[in-house]
Amino acid sequence: MPLRMPLHEGEKILVMERVIVAPRVGTFRPLPEVNGVGVPVEKGQLIGTVEGPGSSTPVCSPFRGELMGMLAHEGERLREGQPVAWLRVS
């Protein structure tokens, strides 16, 4: 008699880490006060800007959590959707 595996609706995976991504192409300028491991970050908080020709676009966190590290460096050229920072959500 073959073993029967229980049917599952799907795995429920709780991922505690999230990334903040660049909203557009440009040069990244982080805010000095959020450039350190363990810094608390609120949902909607400004963490830096992406500067392009004649404009500056804010980079805000869509999550509340603790900064685990910056993935983009001051002056780095970013593409849209590129990870900028890594958070552990709370």
Biopython code that builds the backbone (N, CA, C, O; Angstrom):
import numpy as np
from Bio.PDB.StructureBuilder import StructureBuilder

atoms = [
    (1, "MET", "N", (0.839, -1.167, 0.000)),
    (1, "MET", "CA", (0.000, 0.000, 0.000)),
    (1, "MET", "C", (0.896, 1.245, 0.000)),
    (1, "MET", "O", (1.745, 1.374, 0.882)),
    (2, "PRO", "N", (0.732, 2.171, -0.967)),
    (2, "PRO", "CA", (1.591, 3.356, -1.032)),
    (2, "PRO", "C", (1.272, 4.333, 0.092)),
    (2, "PRO", "O", (0.136, 4.424, 0.559)),
    (3, "LEU", "N", (2.307, 5.066, 0.516)),
    (3, "LEU", "CA", (2.112, 6.107, 1.532)),
    (3, "LEU", "C", (1.389, 7.292, 0.911)),
    (3, "LEU", "O", (1.663, 7.673, -0.228)),
    (4, "ARG", "N", (0.491, 7.854, 1.645)),
    (4, "ARG", "CA", (-0.220, 9.032, 1.156)),
    (4, "ARG", "C", (0.289, 10.251, 1.906)),
    (4, "ARG", "O", (0.300, 10.288, 3.136)),
    (5, "MET", "N", (0.707, 11.242, 1.140)),
    (5, "MET", "CA", (1.175, 12.494, 1.724)),
    (5, "MET", "C", (-0.048, 13.372, 1.968)),
    (5, "MET", "O", (-0.969, 13.393, 1.152)),
    (6, "PRO", "N", (-0.062, 14.093, 3.082)),
    (6, "PRO", "CA", (-1.204, 14.982, 3.328)),
    (6, "PRO", "C", (-1.224, 16.113, 2.295)),
    (6, "PRO", "O", (-0.181, 16.603, 1.862)),
    (7, "LEU", "N", (-2.419, 16.504, 1.921)),
    (7, "LEU", "CA", (-2.561, 17.617, 0.994)),
    (7, "LEU", "C", (-2.454, 18.928, 1.752)),
    (7, "LEU", "O", (-3.016, 19.078, 2.836)),
    (8, "HIS", "N", (-1.725, 19.878, 1.170)),
    (8, "HIS", "CA", (-1.550, 21.187, 1.789)),
    (8, "HIS", "C", (-2.074, 22.250, 0.844)),
    (8, "HIS", "O", (-1.944, 22.130, -0.374)),
    (9, "GLU", "N", (-2.664, 23.282, 1.405)),
    (9, "GLU", "CA", (-3.134, 24.397, 0.595)),
    (9, "GLU", "C", (-1.959, 25.214, 0.079)),
    (9, "GLU", "O", (-2.104, 25.948, -0.898)),
    (10, "GLY", "N", (-0.846, 25.105, 0.691)),
    (10, "GLY", "CA", (0.340, 25.877, 0.316)),
    (10, "GLY", "C", (1.144, 26.199, 1.554)),
    (10, "GLY", "O", (0.626, 26.214, 2.671)),
    (11, "GLU", "N", (2.390, 26.450, 1.341)),
    (11, "GLU", "CA", (3.238, 26.799, 2.465)),
    (11, "GLU", "C", (2.987, 28.226, 2.894)),
    (11, "GLU", "O", (2.734, 29.104, 2.069)),
    (12, "LYS", "N", (3.058, 28.441, 4.154)),
    (12, "LYS", "CA", (2.972, 29.792, 4.691)),
    (12, "LYS", "C", (4.363, 30.143, 5.189)),
    (12, "LYS", "O", (4.815, 29.667, 6.231)),
    (13, "ILE", "N", (5.023, 30.984, 4.417)),
    (13, "ILE", "CA", (6.395, 31.348, 4.738)),
    (13, "ILE", "C", (6.405, 32.765, 5.276)),
    (13, "ILE", "O", (5.934, 33.690, 4.614)),
    (14, "LEU", "N", (6.931, 32.934, 6.453)),
    (14, "LEU", "CA", (7.050, 34.247, 7.058)),
    (14, "LEU", "C", (8.490, 34.717, 6.880)),
    (14, "LEU", "O", (9.409, 34.196, 7.511)),
    (15, "VAL", "N", (8.666, 35.684, 6.033)),
    (15, "VAL", "CA", (9.996, 36.230, 5.775)),
    (15, "VAL", "C", (10.103, 37.534, 6.532)),
    (15, "VAL", "O", (9.295, 38.439, 6.330)),
    (16, "MET", "N", (11.083, 37.639, 7.392)),
    (16, "MET", "CA", (11.235, 38.804, 8.243)),
    (16, "MET", "C", (12.083, 39.903, 7.603)),
    (16, "MET", "O", (12.181, 41.002, 8.149)),
    (17, "GLU", "N", (12.689, 39.624, 6.468)),
    (17, "GLU", "CA", (13.524, 40.609, 5.805)),
    (17, "GLU", "C", (12.842, 41.159, 4.562)),
    (17, "GLU", "O", (12.126, 40.445, 3.859)),
    (18, "ARG", "N", (13.072, 42.426, 4.306)),
    (18, "ARG", "CA", (12.536, 43.100, 3.131)),
    (18, "ARG", "C", (13.617, 44.019, 2.575)),
    (18, "ARG", "O", (14.562, 44.376, 3.279)),
    (19, "VAL", "N", (13.473, 44.396, 1.318)),
    (19, "VAL", "CA", (14.394, 45.373, 0.742)),
    (19, "VAL", "C", (13.616, 46.605, 0.299)),
    (19, "VAL", "O", (12.453, 46.524, -0.097)),
    (20, "ILE", "N", (14.282, 47.730, 0.374)),
    (20, "ILE", "CA", (13.779, 48.986, -0.150)),
    (20, "ILE", "C", (14.451, 49.154, -1.498)),
    (20, "ILE", "O", (15.664, 48.973, -1.610)),
    (21, "VAL", "N", (13.685, 49.496, -2.527)),
    (21, "VAL", "CA", (14.243, 49.572, -3.876)),
    (21, "VAL", "C", (14.210, 50.997, -4.418)),
    (21, "VAL", "O", (13.423, 51.833, -3.972)),
    (22, "ALA", "N", (15.081, 51.253, -5.387)),
    (22, "ALA", "CA", (15.143, 52.557, -6.042)),
    (22, "ALA", "C", (13.880, 52.798, -6.855)),
    (22, "ALA", "O", (13.464, 51.922, -7.615)),
    (23, "PRO", "N", (13.261, 53.966, -6.714)),
    (23, "PRO", "CA", (12.040, 54.246, -7.457)),
    (23, "PRO", "C", (12.279, 54.623, -8.924)),
    (23, "PRO", "O", (11.345, 54.636, -9.725)),
    (24, "ARG", "N", (13.537, 54.928, -9.270)),
    (24, "ARG", "CA", (13.859, 55.334, -10.644)),
    (24, "ARG", "C", (15.365, 55.254, -10.861)),
    (24, "ARG", "O", (16.119, 54.972, -9.929)),
    (25, "VAL", "N", (15.788, 55.497, -12.062)),
    (25, "VAL", "CA", (17.210, 55.529, -12.411)),
    (25, "VAL", "C", (17.804, 56.830, -11.903)),
    (25, "VAL", "O", (17.176, 57.885, -11.992)),
    (26, "GLY", "N", (19.015, 56.753, -11.369)),
    (26, "GLY", "CA", (19.696, 57.963, -10.924)),
    (26, "GLY", "C", (20.818, 57.642, -9.965)),
    (26, "GLY", "O", (21.191, 56.482, -9.790)),
    (27, "THR", "N", (21.350, 58.670, -9.350)),
    (27, "THR", "CA", (22.459, 58.560, -8.397)),
    (27, "THR", "C", (21.908, 58.587, -6.986)),
    (27, "THR", "O", (21.116, 59.466, -6.644)),
    (28, "PHE", "N", (22.320, 57.633, -6.160)),
    (28, "PHE", "CA", (21.792, 57.492, -4.803)),
    (28, "PHE", "C", (22.518, 58.403, -3.817)),
    (28, "PHE", "O", (23.745, 58.496, -3.812)),
    (29, "ARG", "N", (21.720, 59.072, -2.982)),
    (29, "ARG", "CA", (22.228, 59.920, -1.903)),
    (29, "ARG", "C", (21.499, 59.518, -0.616)),
    (29, "ARG", "O", (20.370, 59.955, -0.391)),
    (30, "PRO", "N", (22.131, 58.686, 0.240)),
    (30, "PRO", "CA", (21.471, 58.282, 1.488)),
    (30, "PRO", "C", (21.464, 59.419, 2.502)),
    (30, "PRO", "O", (22.323, 60.299, 2.462)),
    (31, "LEU", "N", (20.491, 59.397, 3.413)),
    (31, "LEU", "CA", (20.496, 60.333, 4.529)),
    (31, "LEU", "C", (21.483, 59.813, 5.571)),
    (31, "LEU", "O", (21.452, 58.626, 5.894)),
    (32, "PRO", "N", (22.346, 60.656, 6.100)),
    (32, "PRO", "CA", (23.343, 60.191, 7.079)),
    (32, "PRO", "C", (22.731, 59.549, 8.327)),
    (32, "PRO", "O", (23.301, 58.610, 8.885)),
    (33, "GLU", "N", (21.567, 60.055, 8.768)),
    (33, "GLU", "CA", (20.976, 59.540, 10.007)),
    (33, "GLU", "C", (20.369, 58.147, 9.886)),
    (33, "GLU", "O", (20.045, 57.536, 10.904)),
    (34, "VAL", "N", (20.207, 57.632, 8.682)),
    (34, "VAL", "CA", (19.691, 56.267, 8.514)),
    (34, "VAL", "C", (20.723, 55.375, 7.839)),
    (34, "VAL", "O", (20.366, 54.405, 7.170)),
    (35, "ASN", "N", (21.960, 55.689, 8.008)),
    (35, "ASN", "CA", (23.025, 54.931, 7.358)),
    (35, "ASN", "C", (23.816, 54.120, 8.378)),
    (35, "ASN", "O", (25.030, 54.283, 8.500)),
    (36, "GLY", "N", (23.122, 53.241, 9.116)),
    (36, "GLY", "CA", (23.801, 52.403, 10.089)),
    (36, "GLY", "C", (22.976, 51.194, 10.468)),
    (36, "GLY", "O", (21.746, 51.254, 10.476)),
    (37, "VAL", "N", (23.634, 50.109, 10.780)),
    (37, "VAL", "CA", (22.954, 48.878, 11.180)),
    (37, "VAL", "C", (22.245, 49.097, 12.512)),
    (37, "VAL", "O", (22.804, 49.683, 13.440)),
    (38, "GLY", "N", (21.001, 48.615, 12.589)),
    (38, "GLY", "CA", (20.225, 48.707, 13.813)),
    (38, "GLY", "C", (19.391, 49.965, 13.939)),
    (38, "GLY", "O", (18.666, 50.128, 14.921)),
    (39, "VAL", "N", (19.477, 50.856, 12.970)),
    (39, "VAL", "CA", (18.694, 52.090, 12.997)),
    (39, "VAL", "C", (17.217, 51.746, 12.766)),
    (39, "VAL", "O", (16.893, 51.060, 11.796)),
    (40, "PRO", "N", (16.319, 52.212, 13.640)),
    (40, "PRO", "CA", (14.894, 51.964, 13.410)),
    (40, "PRO", "C", (14.386, 52.794, 12.231)),
    (40, "PRO", "O", (14.756, 53.958, 12.071)),
    (41, "VAL", "N", (13.536, 52.179, 11.412)),
    (41, "VAL", "CA", (12.965, 52.835, 10.242)),
    (41, "VAL", "C", (11.450, 52.672, 10.306)),
    (41, "VAL", "O", (10.944, 51.568, 10.506)),
    (42, "GLU", "N", (10.734, 53.777, 10.134)),
    (42, "GLU", "CA", (9.272, 53.757, 10.135)),
    (42, "GLU", "C", (8.742, 53.620, 8.709)),
    (42, "GLU", "O", (9.421, 53.989, 7.751)),
    (43, "LYS", "N", (7.554, 53.098, 8.576)),
    (43, "LYS", "CA", (6.906, 53.015, 7.273)),
    (43, "LYS", "C", (6.739, 54.434, 6.722)),
    (43, "LYS", "O", (6.237, 55.318, 7.416)),
    (44, "GLY", "N", (7.159, 54.645, 5.481)),
    (44, "GLY", "CA", (7.069, 55.955, 4.854)),
    (44, "GLY", "C", (8.250, 56.870, 5.125)),
    (44, "GLY", "O", (8.313, 57.975, 4.585)),
    (45, "GLN", "N", (9.183, 56.428, 5.950)),
    (45, "GLN", "CA", (10.334, 57.266, 6.308)),
    (45, "GLN", "C", (11.289, 57.432, 5.130)),
    (45, "GLN", "O", (11.576, 56.478, 4.407)),
    (46, "LEU", "N", (11.768, 58.639, 4.953)),
    (46, "LEU", "CA", (12.747, 58.958, 3.928)),
    (46, "LEU", "C", (14.097, 58.384, 4.338)),
    (46, "LEU", "O", (14.560, 58.617, 5.455)),
    (47, "ILE", "N", (14.738, 57.625, 3.424)),
    (47, "ILE", "CA", (16.071, 57.099, 3.718)),
    (47, "ILE", "C", (17.134, 57.684, 2.794)),
    (47, "ILE", "O", (18.330, 57.502, 3.019)),
    (48, "GLY", "N", (16.694, 58.383, 1.759)),
    (48, "GLY", "CA", (17.633, 58.998, 0.829)),
    (48, "GLY", "C", (16.908, 59.517, -0.390)),
    (48, "GLY", "O", (15.681, 59.604, -0.415)),
    (49, "THR", "N", (17.686, 59.862, -1.404)),
    (49, "THR", "CA", (17.117, 60.338, -2.661)),
    (49, "THR", "C", (17.848, 59.704, -3.836)),
    (49, "THR", "O", (18.994, 59.270, -3.719)),
    (50, "VAL", "N", (17.167, 59.662, -4.955)),
    (50, "VAL", "CA", (17.781, 59.264, -6.223)),
    (50, "VAL", "C", (17.732, 60.510, -7.104)),
    (50, "VAL", "O", (16.660, 61.023, -7.423)),
    (51, "GLU", "N", (18.904, 60.979, -7.485)),
    (51, "GLU", "CA", (19.001, 62.213, -8.257)),
    (51, "GLU", "C", (19.254, 61.913, -9.719)),
    (51, "GLU", "O", (20.104, 61.097, -10.076)),
    (52, "GLY", "N", (18.489, 62.602, -10.556)),
    (52, "GLY", "CA", (18.646, 62.481, -11.994)),
    (52, "GLY", "C", (18.779, 63.867, -12.588)),
    (52, "GLY", "O", (18.843, 64.850, -11.849)),
    (53, "PRO", "N", (18.822, 63.965, -13.892)),
    (53, "PRO", "CA", (18.958, 65.282, -14.526)),
    (53, "PRO", "C", (17.790, 66.203, -14.161)),
    (53, "PRO", "O", (16.655, 65.973, -14.579)),
    (54, "GLY", "N", (18.073, 67.226, -13.393)),
    (54, "GLY", "CA", (17.067, 68.223, -13.042)),
    (54, "GLY", "C", (16.022, 67.805, -12.042)),
    (54, "GLY", "O", (15.052, 68.535, -11.839)),
    (55, "SER", "N", (16.180, 66.641, -11.396)),
    (55, "SER", "CA", (15.169, 66.218, -10.420)),
    (55, "SER", "C", (15.784, 65.355, -9.324)),
    (55, "SER", "O", (16.873, 64.798, -9.465)),
    (56, "SER", "N", (15.046, 65.274, -8.238)),
    (56, "SER", "CA", (15.443, 64.442, -7.101)),
    (56, "SER", "C", (14.197, 63.702, -6.627)),
    (56, "SER", "O", (13.176, 64.328, -6.341)),
    (57, "THR", "N", (14.273, 62.366, -6.541)),
    (57, "THR", "CA", (13.132, 61.541, -6.147)),
    (57, "THR", "C", (13.404, 60.929, -4.774)),
    (57, "THR", "O", (14.454, 60.317, -4.574)),
    (58, "PRO", "N", (12.476, 61.082, -3.822)),
    (58, "PRO", "CA", (12.685, 60.494, -2.502)),
    (58, "PRO", "C", (12.655, 58.969, -2.540)),
    (58, "PRO", "O", (11.911, 58.366, -3.314)),
    (59, "VAL", "N", (13.475, 58.363, -1.693)),
    (59, "VAL", "CA", (13.451, 56.912, -1.479)),
    (59, "VAL", "C", (12.908, 56.716, -0.070)),
    (59, "VAL", "O", (13.578, 57.036, 0.911)),
    (60, "CYS", "N", (11.692, 56.191, 0.024)),
    (60, "CYS", "CA", (11.018, 55.998, 1.311)),
    (60, "CYS", "C", (10.807, 54.506, 1.564)),
    (60, "CYS", "O", (10.638, 53.719, 0.633)),
    (61, "SER", "N", (10.819, 54.146, 2.824)),
    (61, "SER", "CA", (10.610, 52.751, 3.191)),
    (61, "SER", "C", (9.128, 52.405, 3.182)),
    (61, "SER", "O", (8.332, 53.093, 3.821)),
    (62, "PRO", "N", (8.745, 51.347, 2.469)),
    (62, "PRO", "CA", (7.353, 50.910, 2.525)),
    (62, "PRO", "C", (7.068, 50.028, 3.749)),
    (62, "PRO", "O", (5.949, 49.550, 3.934)),
    (63, "PHE", "N", (8.096, 49.820, 4.581)),
    (63, "PHE", "CA", (7.988, 48.922, 5.734)),
    (63, "PHE", "C", (8.504, 49.596, 7.002)),
    (63, "PHE", "O", (9.286, 50.545, 6.944)),
    (64, "ARG", "N", (8.055, 49.091, 8.138)),
    (64, "ARG", "CA", (8.582, 49.480, 9.449)),
    (64, "ARG", "C", (9.541, 48.373, 9.875)),
    (64, "ARG", "O", (9.220, 47.192, 9.748)),
    (65, "GLY", "N", (10.702, 48.744, 10.374)),
    (65, "GLY", "CA", (11.641, 47.728, 10.815)),
    (65, "GLY", "C", (12.958, 48.303, 11.281)),
    (65, "GLY", "O", (13.060, 49.474, 11.645)),
    (66, "GLU", "N", (13.961, 47.449, 11.258)),
    (66, "GLU", "CA", (15.312, 47.804, 11.698)),
    (66, "GLU", "C", (16.257, 47.642, 10.521)),
    (66, "GLU", "O", (16.273, 46.601, 9.863)),
    (67, "LEU", "N", (17.040, 48.672, 10.260)),
    (67, "LEU", "CA", (17.982, 48.640, 9.145)),
    (67, "LEU", "C", (19.059, 47.586, 9.401)),
    (67, "LEU", "O", (19.735, 47.607, 10.430)),
    (68, "MET", "N", (19.205, 46.674, 8.456)),
    (68, "MET", "CA", (20.229, 45.637, 8.568)),
    (68, "MET", "C", (21.462, 45.990, 7.739)),
    (68, "MET", "O", (22.542, 45.436, 7.945)),
    (69, "GLY", "N", (21.285, 46.918, 6.800)),
    (69, "GLY", "CA", (22.421, 47.349, 6.000)),
    (69, "GLY", "C", (21.972, 48.082, 4.752)),
    (69, "GLY", "O", (20.870, 47.875, 4.242)),
    (70, "MET", "N", (22.851, 48.940, 4.277)),
    (70, "MET", "CA", (22.622, 49.638, 3.020)),
    (70, "MET", "C", (23.195, 48.774, 1.910)),
    (70, "MET", "O", (24.299, 48.247, 2.043)),
    (71, "LEU", "N", (22.468, 48.624, 0.831)),
    (71, "LEU", "CA", (22.909, 47.826, -0.305)),
    (71, "LEU", "C", (23.412, 48.703, -1.441)),
    (71, "LEU", "O", (24.044, 48.214, -2.378)),
    (72, "ALA", "N", (23.132, 49.990, -1.358)),
    (72, "ALA", "CA", (23.633, 50.960, -2.333)),
    (72, "ALA", "C", (24.508, 51.958, -1.588)),
    (72, "ALA", "O", (24.259, 52.268, -0.423)),
    (73, "HIS", "N", (25.513, 52.446, -2.254)),
    (73, "HIS", "CA", (26.470, 53.376, -1.643)),
    (73, "HIS", "C", (26.248, 54.796, -2.139)),
    (73, "HIS", "O", (25.682, 55.014, -3.210)),
    (74, "GLU", "N", (26.697, 55.743, -1.356)),
    (74, "GLU", "CA", (26.655, 57.160, -1.724)),
    (74, "GLU", "C", (27.255, 57.347, -3.117)),
    (74, "GLU", "O", (28.380, 56.920, -3.379)),
    (75, "GLY", "N", (26.507, 57.978, -3.993)),
    (75, "GLY", "CA", (26.994, 58.264, -5.335)),
    (75, "GLY", "C", (26.860, 57.125, -6.335)),
    (75, "GLY", "O", (27.236, 57.276, -7.497)),
    (76, "GLU", "N", (26.331, 55.990, -5.899)),
    (76, "GLU", "CA", (26.172, 54.848, -6.810)),
    (76, "GLU", "C", (25.042, 55.106, -7.804)),
    (76, "GLU", "O", (23.984, 55.620, -7.441)),
    (77, "ARG", "N", (25.280, 54.749, -9.033)),
    (77, "ARG", "CA", (24.265, 54.874, -10.096)),
    (77, "ARG", "C", (23.341, 53.658, -9.983)),
    (77, "ARG", "O", (23.795, 52.515, -10.020)),
    (78, "LEU", "N", (22.049, 53.921, -9.847)),
    (78, "LEU", "CA", (21.059, 52.857, -9.651)),
    (78, "LEU", "C", (20.126, 52.751, -10.845)),
    (78, "LEU", "O", (19.903, 53.720, -11.571)),
    (79, "ARG", "N", (19.591, 51.565, -11.031)),
    (79, "ARG", "CA", (18.529, 51.373, -12.006)),
    (79, "ARG", "C", (17.218, 51.263, -11.220)),
    (79, "ARG", "O", (17.240, 50.968, -10.025)),
    (80, "GLU", "N", (16.111, 51.489, -11.859)),
    (80, "GLU", "CA", (14.811, 51.392, -11.205)),
    (80, "GLU", "C", (14.593, 49.976, -10.677)),
    (80, "GLU", "O", (14.814, 49.000, -11.394)),
    (81, "GLY", "N", (14.159, 49.867, -9.423)),
    (81, "GLY", "CA", (13.904, 48.569, -8.810)),
    (81, "GLY", "C", (15.113, 47.922, -8.161)),
    (81, "GLY", "O", (14.993, 46.849, -7.568)),
    (82, "GLN", "N", (16.276, 48.553, -8.261)),
    (82, "GLN", "CA", (17.490, 47.995, -7.643)),
    (82, "GLN", "C", (17.407, 48.128, -6.123)),
    (82, "GLN", "O", (17.019, 49.185, -5.624)),
    (83, "PRO", "N", (17.764, 47.075, -5.372)),
    (83, "PRO", "CA", (17.746, 47.168, -3.907)),
    (83, "PRO", "C", (18.690, 48.245, -3.392)),
    (83, "PRO", "O", (19.825, 48.381, -3.849)),
    (84, "VAL", "N", (18.182, 49.011, -2.422)),
    (84, "VAL", "CA", (18.929, 50.115, -1.831)),
    (84, "VAL", "C", (19.309, 49.811, -0.384)),
    (84, "VAL", "O", (20.423, 50.103, 0.051)),
    (85, "ALA", "N", (18.363, 49.218, 0.360)),
    (85, "ALA", "CA", (18.590, 48.929, 1.783)),
    (85, "ALA", "C", (17.865, 47.635, 2.157)),
    (85, "ALA", "O", (16.924, 47.205, 1.491)),
    (86, "TRP", "N", (18.338, 47.040, 3.240)),
    (86, "TRP", "CA", (17.802, 45.767, 3.727)),
    (86, "TRP", "C", (17.264, 45.997, 5.129)),
    (86, "TRP", "O", (17.964, 46.539, 5.984)),
    (87, "LEU", "N", (16.019, 45.587, 5.369)),
    (87, "LEU", "CA", (15.358, 45.760, 6.679)),
    (87, "LEU", "C", (14.936, 44.427, 7.259)),
    (87, "LEU", "O", (14.630, 43.479, 6.536)),
    (88, "ARG", "N", (14.926, 44.377, 8.573)),
    (88, "ARG", "CA", (14.244, 43.297, 9.293)),
    (88, "ARG", "C", (12.960, 43.930, 9.800)),
    (88, "ARG", "O", (12.990, 44.834, 10.634)),
    (89, "VAL", "N", (11.827, 43.448, 9.289)),
    (89, "VAL", "CA", (10.545, 44.072, 9.610)),
    (89, "VAL", "C", (10.084, 43.719, 11.011)),
    (89, "VAL", "O", (10.461, 42.695, 11.581)),
    (90, "SER", "N", (9.244, 44.618, 11.552)),
    (90, "SER", "CA", (8.710, 44.387, 12.900)),
    (90, "SER", "C", (7.209, 44.577, 12.910)),
    (90, "SER", "O", (6.574, 44.426, 13.954)),
]
sb = StructureBuilder()
sb.init_structure("model")
sb.init_model(0)
sb.init_chain("A")
sb.init_seg("    ")
for serial, (resi, resn, name, xyz) in enumerate(atoms, 1):
    if name == "N":
        sb.init_residue(resn, " ", resi, " ")
    sb.init_atom(name, np.array(xyz, "f"), 0.0, 1.0, " ", f" {name:<3s}", serial, name[0])
structure = sb.get_structure()
